[in-house]
Structure formats: structure tokens, C-alpha cells
Amino acid sequence: MSYTFRIVFGGLCALVPREKEHELDILLINTQNDRAGKLSHVPPLHVPRLEFDLADLTGGSSVPAGTLGYWRLKFEQLAISAKGSSQPLTFAGDLSTIQSGKTGAGIKPSRDFSWIPDLRSVCPLAGNVEADCFAAQPVMGANRGFIMGRLTLDRGVANVRDVSSYRGDEVMAEFLPKYAGSTAARAAMPHLAQVTMDVDDGEVVTITGKRFDGKKPRSLHLGPAKPGDEIEVHLTNLCCGGYLDVDDSKPPKEDDDFECFYILCQNFDELLRKLPRLPIPVPVEFATAPKKGSLVGGGGNPIACSMTRMQKG
């Protein structure tokens, strides 16, 4: 018997899938890096953090469910370990697919990982991720570090958890400006992704954190959950306003903060020199009236803090 452990991630997370190695790197961008000052807008401070239910802590059964705790990450390497039957990491669907349109109607819409746009399909000139992001000890410092945190996963199944919506319907976005060679299509914008794995009955999930310089290690022990139950944690990199407004009287806005992903490109200065504007997602199709039975909300900024896939050199 086993139970399910799931890590959900979203916000300014650069995702580096490596299919042959069965690994996924999650890089949480430092929006205060000096390169941010060269963008066409000044990105707000984003706060990367790991969020968990205190009731899921080992020995935390007396805590009311839904009582949340979190780690704020500051130049920190995370690792997850658990004894289980999950196979080496796989990605739902074909990563080479260029997705377009909506994710599909019905009870089971497509949640292939390829819905998360590849930065090179958006901007063909975009280079690989800075090698420092994968170094044993990445650069630290508010203005010098490229990433505030990172996590590498090598077990389970990776897929899209949810896509952005407005008035109860999916938002279609296009990346603009669209430069020669771009293959990105008008499509739904992923809001959250996840990796799900099986953990053996009675076993504990351990999450460890350690600063890039090796100092201040810490650990978190979750479970065990009952067979068939699940434990879920969230890894996000969001500005203080969170994902969504609650005022759906405002039309959806473009995601200016998407520019921050280019901070990680090895050829950042070349991109600025050659391109008048870095491509960002712009909502182009969305509901003009609330969908019957849908909740009010999700207006104003439903595609804010979206994700992208990038490549390791």
C-alpha cells in the first residue's frame, strides 16, 4: 500500500526538464538581480516560499487541518526524499508538442507538460540558462544572484495542474511581439504544475533545505499519511499580491513579469541589444460574461506570474 505525495509549483519558476536524465530542475528567479533594472518595467519583489499544512507534519495530527506553515527561501537548495515505488521521473505527453487553443472540454482536459511554453519557441534568440544556476554553489547576493532557490526532482509524474481562467473560462494568450522563427501559438496559459509520487505506507517524506553556501541547513518531516490519502506542498515565487485579483470587472492584463525569465539567459545582453521588446504573454481571447455557474473572481490579472520551460547548456 502507498499514499500520494504531491508538490505543486507556480509563479516565476523556470522549469528545466531533462527527459533523458529523468530530472526536472525548478529555478526560482531572483527578481532583484541587477539585470531586472534593464527590463522594460521594474518587476515587483517576488517572494519564493515552500508552503505546507502543519497537520501533515510528523506528529502534527493535533493541529487543525488547513493551518499553513511556510519556509521563505533565500538562496536555498531544496531536496525531497521518500521511500516509495515511483518510477524515474516522466513528463505527461510529448514535450516537443506545440500546444494551441484550449486544453479541451470534458471531465479530463489535457494536462500535458508541454502546455507550459518553451522560451525558445517564444523567442528563438533566447539562450540557455546561465551555468551558475546549476553550480554547486550558485552566486548569492540580492543584486548578483540569479536564483533565490532551486529543487531537482527525479521521481514521479510531472504535468500541468491548472490553467489560468477568467469568468469561468480559459484565457487564450499570445506572445508579443512575435519575432521571426517563433513557433509559440495562441494557447491556454498554465497556472500551476505538479509532480506526483507514491510513498510507501508508513514512510515519511523529508524535505531538506540548505543555503547555497552550505550554511543554515533545515529539514521538514511530513507524514506518513494513511494508505490512499495524500500530502501536498506548494512551491511558489509570487509577488505580494498573489496570483489573482477578485475584481472580474477589469479585463485581463499582459504578464509583464514574464520578462524576468530572460534574466536567466546566458545571452541576456545580446537579447536586449537585438530585440526592441522581449516577448511576453498577452491575453487575446477571454470570456466577455461570467460562465453560468462559475465563481466570481479571476479578473484583472489571471495570467500573472506564469511559467516557462528553459534549456540547460
C-alpha positions in Angstrom: 0.0 0.0 0.0 1.1 3.6 -0.5 -0.1 7.2 -0.2 0.4 10.1 -2.6 2.9 13.0 -2.2 2.5 15.9 -4.5 4.5 19.1 -4.9 2.7 21.9 -6.8 4.7 24.8 -8.2 3.9 28.1 -9.9 4.8 31.7 -10.2 8.2 32.8 -11.6 9.6 29.3 -11.8 11.9 28.5 -14.7 11.4 24.8 -15.4 14.3 22.8 -17.0 13.1 19.3 -18.0 15.7 16.8 -18.8 13.9 13.8 -20.2 17.0 11.6 -20.8 18.1 12.1 -17.2 14.5 11.8 -15.9 15.0 15.1 -14.0 13.3 18.4 -13.6 15.0 21.5 -12.3 12.8 24.1 -10.7 14.6 27.5 -10.6 13.0 30.3 -8.6 14.1 33.6 -10.1 15.6 36.5 -8.2 13.7 39.5 -9.4 16.1 41.9 -7.7 19.1 40.8 -9.8 20.8 43.8 -11.4 19.5 42.6 -14.9 16.0 43.4 -13.8 16.8 47.1 -14.0 17.4 46.7 -17.7 13.9 45.3 -18.4 11.1 47.5 -19.9 9.4 47.5 -16.5 10.6 47.2 -12.9 9.3 43.9 -11.5 8.0 43.9 -8.0 9.7 41.8 -5.3 8.8 38.2 -5.6 8.9 36.0 -2.5 9.8 32.3 -3.1 8.4 30.0 -0.4 7.5 26.5 0.4 4.0 26.1 1.9 2.7 23.1 3.8 -0.1 22.1 6.1 1.0 21.9 9.7 -1.3 19.0 10.2 0.8 17.0 7.8 4.0 17.3 9.9 5.1 14.2 11.5 3.5 14.2 14.9 1.2 17.1 13.9 -2.1 15.2 14.0 -3.4 17.5 16.8 -3.1 20.6 14.5 -6.3 21.6 12.7 -6.2 20.8 9.0 -5.7 23.8 6.8 -3.3 25.5 9.3 -0.5 26.5 7.0 3.2 26.9 7.6 5.9 28.0 5.2 9.6 28.4 4.6 10.7 31.6 2.9 13.6 30.7 0.6 16.6 32.9 0.3 19.4 31.4 -1.8 18.4 27.9 -0.8 18.8 24.4 -2.3 15.8 22.1 -1.6 15.8 18.3 -1.7 12.9 15.8 -1.3 13.4 12.2 -0.2 10.9 9.5 0.5 10.9 5.7 0.2 8.3 4.7 -2.5 7.5 2.8 -5.6 7.5 5.8 -8.0 9.5 5.2 -11.2 12.1 7.7 -12.5 10.5 11.0 -13.4 8.4 11.1 -16.6 6.5 14.0 -18.2 2.9 13.8 -19.2 2.6 14.0 -23.0 5.2 14.8 -25.7 7.4 17.8 -24.7 8.0 18.6 -28.4 4.4 19.4 -29.0 3.5 23.0 -29.7 0.1 23.4 -27.9 -2.6 25.7 -29.2 -6.1 26.7 -28.2 -7.8 25.4 -25.1 -6.8 22.4 -23.1 -10.0 20.6 -24.1 -13.6 20.2 -22.9 -14.9 17.5 -20.7 -14.1 16.0 -17.4 -10.4 15.3 -18.3 -8.9 18.2 -20.3 -5.3 17.8 -21.4 -2.7 18.4 -18.7 0.4 17.6 -20.8 3.6 19.3 -19.5 4.0 20.8 -23.0 1.3 23.3 -22.3 4.0 25.2 -20.4 5.6 27.3 -23.2 9.2 26.7 -24.1 11.0 30.0 -24.0 12.9 29.2 -27.2 9.6 28.7 -29.1 8.5 32.1 -27.8 11.8 33.8 -28.5 14.1 31.9 -30.9 17.1 34.0 -29.8 16.7 33.1 -26.2 19.9 31.3 -24.9 20.4 28.5 -22.4 20.1 29.1 -18.7 23.2 30.7 -17.0 25.5 27.9 -15.9 25.7 29.5 -12.4 22.1 28.3 -11.8 23.3 24.7 -11.8 26.6 25.3 -10.0 27.4 23.5 -6.7 27.3 26.9 -5.1 25.4 29.5 -7.1 26.2 33.2 -6.7 24.4 34.7 -3.7 23.5 38.4 -3.1 20.4 40.4 -3.6 21.6 42.0 -6.8 24.0 39.4 -8.1 22.3 36.0 -7.6 20.2 34.7 -10.5 18.0 32.4 -8.4 16.6 32.5 -4.9 16.0 28.8 -4.7 16.1 25.6 -6.6 14.8 22.0 -6.5 15.6 19.0 -8.6 13.0 16.2 -8.9 13.8 12.7 -10.3 10.8 10.6 -9.3 7.1 10.6 -10.2 5.0 12.1 -12.9 5.1 15.8 -14.0 2.1 17.5 -15.5 0.1 20.8 -15.6 -2.2 21.1 -12.6 -4.3 24.1 -13.7 -4.6 26.8 -16.4 -5.5 30.4 -16.0 -9.2 31.3 -16.2 -11.3 34.4 -16.3 -15.0 34.5 -15.6 -15.0 30.7 -15.5 -13.3 30.1 -18.9 -9.8 29.6 -20.0 -7.8 32.6 -21.1 -6.0 32.4 -24.5 -2.7 34.3 -24.7 -0.2 35.1 -27.4 3.4 36.0 -27.0 4.0 39.5 -28.4 6.0 40.9 -30.1 6.2 37.8 -32.3 9.6 37.6 -34.0 10.7 35.6 -37.0 11.1 31.9 -36.2 8.7 31.9 -33.2 6.5 28.8 -33.1 4.5 29.6 -30.0 0.8 29.6 -30.7 -2.3 31.2 -29.2 -3.0 28.9 -26.3 -4.2 28.5 -22.7 -1.7 29.6 -20.1 -0.7 27.1 -17.3 -1.3 28.5 -13.8 0.2 25.6 -11.8 2.2 22.4 -12.5 2.9 19.5 -10.2 4.9 16.3 -9.7 3.1 13.4 -8.1 4.8 10.4 -6.5 3.9 7.3 -4.5 5.3 6.9 -1.0 5.3 3.5 0.8 2.9 3.0 3.7 4.3 4.2 7.0 7.2 6.1 5.4 7.9 9.8 6.0 8.6 12.4 3.3 11.7 14.5 4.3 12.3 17.9 2.7 15.7 19.5 3.4 16.8 23.0 2.8 20.4 24.3 2.7 21.7 27.7 1.7 23.9 27.7 -1.4 26.9 28.4 0.8 26.2 25.2 2.8 25.1 27.1 5.9 21.9 27.0 7.9 20.5 23.6 7.0 17.0 22.7 8.0 14.6 19.9 7.5 10.9 19.2 7.4 9.3 15.7 8.0 5.8 15.1 6.6 3.5 12.1 7.2 3.1 9.3 7.0 -0.4 9.7 5.6 -3.0 6.9 5.7 -2.9 4.5 2.7 -4.7 6.0 -0.2 -4.6 9.5 1.3 -2.3 12.3 0.1 0.1 15.1 1.3 0.5 18.2 -0.8 3.0 21.1 -0.6 3.3 24.2 -2.7 6.5 25.8 -4.0 5.8 29.3 -5.4 7.5 32.5 -6.4 4.9 35.3 -6.3 4.7 39.0 -5.8 2.9 40.0 -2.6 -0.4 40.4 -4.4 -0.6 36.7 -5.2 -1.9 35.2 -8.4 -5.4 36.8 -8.9 -7.5 39.8 -8.3 -11.0 39.3 -7.1 -12.4 42.1 -9.3 -13.6 40.5 -12.6 -14.8 43.8 -13.9 -11.3 44.5 -15.1 -10.2 42.9 -18.3 -7.1 40.5 -18.1 -3.7 42.2 -18.4 -0.5 41.1 -20.0 2.1 39.4 -17.9 5.0 41.9 -17.7 6.8 39.9 -15.1 7.4 37.2 -17.7 10.3 39.4 -18.8 12.1 38.1 -15.7 12.7 34.7 -17.3 15.1 36.4 -19.7 17.3 37.3 -16.7 18.4 33.7 -16.6 19.5 33.6 -20.3 23.2 33.4 -20.9 22.8 35.9 -23.8 20.7 38.4 -21.9 22.7 41.5 -23.1 22.5 40.3 -26.7 18.7 39.9 -26.4 18.4 43.5 -25.2 20.6 44.7 -28.0 18.8 42.9 -30.8 15.2 43.0 -29.7 13.1 46.2 -29.3 11.0 44.4 -26.7 11.2 40.9 -25.1 8.1 38.8 -25.9 5.6 38.4 -23.1 2.1 36.7 -22.9 -0.8 38.9 -23.7 -4.4 37.8 -23.2 -6.2 37.9 -26.6 -9.3 35.7 -26.0 -11.4 35.6 -22.8 -14.9 35.4 -21.6 -17.0 38.6 -22.0 -19.5 37.5 -19.4 -19.3 35.1 -16.5 -19.8 31.4 -17.4 -23.0 30.0 -15.9 -22.4 28.5 -12.5 -18.8 29.9 -12.3 -17.4 31.7 -9.3 -16.8 35.4 -9.4 -13.2 36.2 -9.5 -10.1 35.6 -11.5 -10.2 39.0 -13.1 -7.6 41.7 -13.7 -4.5 39.6 -13.8 -5.3 35.9 -14.3 -2.1 35.1 -16.3 0.3 37.0 -14.0 3.3 35.1 -12.8 3.1 32.4 -15.5 5.8 29.7 -16.0 8.1 28.7 -18.9 10.4 25.9 -19.8 14.1 26.6 -20.5 17.2 24.7 -21.5 20.4 23.8 -19.7 23.5 24.3 -21.8 
